[in-house]
Amino acid sequence: MSIAGDRELTLVGTLMYKHEDYQKAVELIASGDVVTQPLVTKHFAFEQYPEAYKFIDAQGDKSLKVMIDL
């Protein structure tokens, strides 16, 4: 950003997703129309977070999503 400021450049950006997209995704997951469970490789209790990070270090290349449950 310092380059843009130093050179007084004008930047125009856009977000790929809108708030409505997230709302629709939540609705689809909540209704069961989109099943997310196959995406989760393993769950850990919050108290086991050190083990979760060890698992990610050891199995990260074979895992899609590791959840730390609160």
Buried (B, 14 or more C-beta within 10 A) or exposed (E): EEEEEEEEEEEEEEEEEEEEEEEEEEEEEEEEEEEEEEEEBBEBEEEBEEEBBEBBEEEEEEEEEBEBEE
